[in-house]
């Protein structure tokens, strides 16, 4: 599929180029078609990764260390969201150049 080959080439070249480079409208549309699929599903400007953690403790608002709930197999869980590694420290993917 030509669009997919174009996208793969684009992503390969962007890996080696300056991370502050803004995409053209054509490149943005290729990403939207590739990630949104034929149904035109929503595409994140800053894609994230979700991670679940079960820390033993942490600091409260008074900066005191507190133990978190843990009872056998049950433990207090937190879900953290962070930028996907391929978009971390790069400009938002879909902002027009004139606004940057």
C-alpha atoms as a printed R data frame, in Angstrom:
    type eleno elety resid chain resno       x       y      z
1   ATOM     1    CA   UNK     A     1   0.000   0.000  0.000
2   ATOM     2    CA   UNK     A     2   1.609   3.254 -1.174
3   ATOM     3    CA   UNK     A     3   0.423   5.430  1.756
4   ATOM     4    CA   UNK     A     4   1.806   2.957  4.292
5   ATOM     5    CA   UNK     A     5   5.162   2.842  2.469
6   ATOM     6    CA   UNK     A     6   5.222   6.664  2.423
7   ATOM     7    CA   UNK     A     7   4.465   6.717  6.153
8   ATOM     8    CA   UNK     A     8   7.185   4.176  6.951
9   ATOM     9    CA   UNK     A     9   9.676   6.224  4.952
10  ATOM    10    CA   UNK     A    10   8.540   9.389  6.712
11  ATOM    11    CA   UNK     A    11   8.901   7.839 10.162
12  ATOM    12    CA   UNK     A    12  12.352   6.446  9.301
13  ATOM    13    CA   UNK     A    13  13.586   9.859  8.148
14  ATOM    14    CA   UNK     A    14  12.099  11.721 11.098
15  ATOM    15    CA   UNK     A    15  13.988   9.470 13.487
16  ATOM    16    CA   UNK     A    16  17.284  10.902 12.276
17  ATOM    17    CA   UNK     A    17  16.138  14.500 11.781
18  ATOM    18    CA   UNK     A    18  15.829  17.364 14.238
19  ATOM    19    CA   UNK     A    19  13.125  16.592 16.811
20  ATOM    20    CA   UNK     A    20  11.700  20.117 16.517
21  ATOM    21    CA   UNK     A    21  10.741  19.624 12.845
22  ATOM    22    CA   UNK     A    22   7.046  20.216 12.168
23  ATOM    23    CA   UNK     A    23   5.137  17.944  9.817
24  ATOM    24    CA   UNK     A    24   3.517  19.170  6.623
25  ATOM    25    CA   UNK     A    25  -0.262  18.834  6.148
26  ATOM    26    CA   UNK     A    26   0.396  15.852  3.879
27  ATOM    27    CA   UNK     A    27   2.468  14.129  6.575
28  ATOM    28    CA   UNK     A    28  -0.208  14.883  9.201
29  ATOM    29    CA   UNK     A    29  -2.898  13.378  6.977
30  ATOM    30    CA   UNK     A    30  -0.796  10.257  6.416
31  ATOM    31    CA   UNK     A    31  -0.476   9.800 10.201
32  ATOM    32    CA   UNK     A    32  -4.228  10.358 10.660
33  ATOM    33    CA   UNK     A    33  -5.091   7.791  7.971
34  ATOM    34    CA   UNK     A    34  -2.571   5.277  9.315
35  ATOM    35    CA   UNK     A    35  -3.464   5.571 13.026
36  ATOM    36    CA   UNK     A    36  -7.178   6.370 12.641
37  ATOM    37    CA   UNK     A    37  -7.803   3.601 10.138
38  ATOM    38    CA   UNK     A    38 -10.557   3.462  7.534
39  ATOM    39    CA   UNK     A    39 -13.188   4.336 10.156
40  ATOM    40    CA   UNK     A    40 -11.444   7.636 10.922
41  ATOM    41    CA   UNK     A    41 -11.074   6.873 14.621
42  ATOM    42    CA   UNK     A    42  -9.682   9.639 16.871
43  ATOM    43    CA   UNK     A    43  -5.899  10.047 16.905
44  ATOM    44    CA   UNK     A    44  -4.015  11.464 19.904
45  ATOM    45    CA   UNK     A    45  -1.905  14.573 19.482
46  ATOM    46    CA   UNK     A    46   0.382  13.218 22.195
47  ATOM    47    CA   UNK     A    47  -0.024   9.420 22.367
48  ATOM    48    CA   UNK     A    48   0.453   7.974 25.852
49  ATOM    49    CA   UNK     A    49   1.446   4.735 27.532
50  ATOM    50    CA   UNK     A    50  -0.527   3.488 30.549
51  ATOM    51    CA   UNK     A    51   1.370   1.715 33.319
52  ATOM    52    CA   UNK     A    52   0.003   0.180 36.506
53  ATOM    53    CA   UNK     A    53   2.152   0.422 39.648
54  ATOM    54    CA   UNK     A    54   1.721  -0.987 43.160
55  ATOM    55    CA   UNK     A    55   4.105   1.038 45.341
56  ATOM    56    CA   UNK     A    56   4.667   0.007 48.963
57  ATOM    57    CA   UNK     A    57   4.482   3.613 50.141
58  ATOM    58    CA   UNK     A    58   4.864   7.232 49.242
59  ATOM    59    CA   UNK     A    59   4.901  10.810 50.530
60  ATOM    60    CA   UNK     A    60   1.680  12.549 51.546
61  ATOM    61    CA   UNK     A    61   0.940  16.297 51.328
62  ATOM    62    CA   UNK     A    62   2.766  16.902 54.611
63  ATOM    63    CA   UNK     A    63   5.839  15.202 53.093
64  ATOM    64    CA   UNK     A    64   5.511  12.273 55.516
65  ATOM    65    CA   UNK     A    65   6.236   8.756 54.268
66  ATOM    66    CA   UNK     A    66   3.106   6.590 54.505
67  ATOM    67    CA   UNK     A    67   2.541   2.918 53.743
68  ATOM    68    CA   UNK     A    68  -0.120   2.141 51.183
69  ATOM    69    CA   UNK     A    69  -2.801  -0.521 51.547
70  ATOM    70    CA   UNK     A    70  -1.607  -4.079 51.046
71  ATOM    71    CA   UNK     A    71  -3.339  -7.264 52.246
72  ATOM    72    CA   UNK     A    72  -2.069 -10.550 50.837
73  ATOM    73    CA   UNK     A    73  -2.853 -10.551 47.102
74  ATOM    74    CA   UNK     A    74  -4.605  -7.160 47.298
75  ATOM    75    CA   UNK     A    75  -2.619  -3.942 47.001
76  ATOM    76    CA   UNK     A    76  -3.404  -0.320 46.271
77  ATOM    77    CA   UNK     A    77  -2.800   0.361 42.575
78  ATOM    78    CA   UNK     A    78  -2.153   3.514 40.624
79  ATOM    79    CA   UNK     A    79  -2.357   4.053 36.889
80  ATOM    80    CA   UNK     A    80   0.230   6.401 35.438
81  ATOM    81    CA   UNK     A    81   0.160   7.931 31.982
82  ATOM    82    CA   UNK     A    82   3.286   9.149 30.239
83  ATOM    83    CA   UNK     A    83   4.170  10.199 26.715
84  ATOM    84    CA   UNK     A    84   4.953   7.376 24.341
85  ATOM    85    CA   UNK     A    85   8.762   7.185 23.865
86  ATOM    86    CA   UNK     A    86   8.558   8.081 20.145
87  ATOM    87    CA   UNK     A    87   6.789  11.416 20.901
88  ATOM    88    CA   UNK     A    88   8.516  12.361 24.176
89  ATOM    89    CA   UNK     A    89  10.164  15.819 24.081
90  ATOM    90    CA   UNK     A    90   8.888  16.485 20.554
91  ATOM    91    CA   UNK     A    91   6.390  19.172 19.482
92  ATOM    92    CA   UNK     A    92   2.676  18.333 19.298
93  ATOM    93    CA   UNK     A    93   2.130  16.384 16.101
94  ATOM    94    CA   UNK     A    94  -0.831  18.327 14.706
95  ATOM    95    CA   UNK     A    95  -0.118  22.002 15.475
96  ATOM    96    CA   UNK     A    96   0.059  24.272 12.447
97  ATOM    97    CA   UNK     A    97   3.567  25.638 11.792
98  ATOM    98    CA   UNK     A    98   2.359  29.245 12.059
99  ATOM    99    CA   UNK     A    99   1.351  28.642 15.710
100 ATOM   100    CA   UNK     A   100   4.685  27.184 16.777
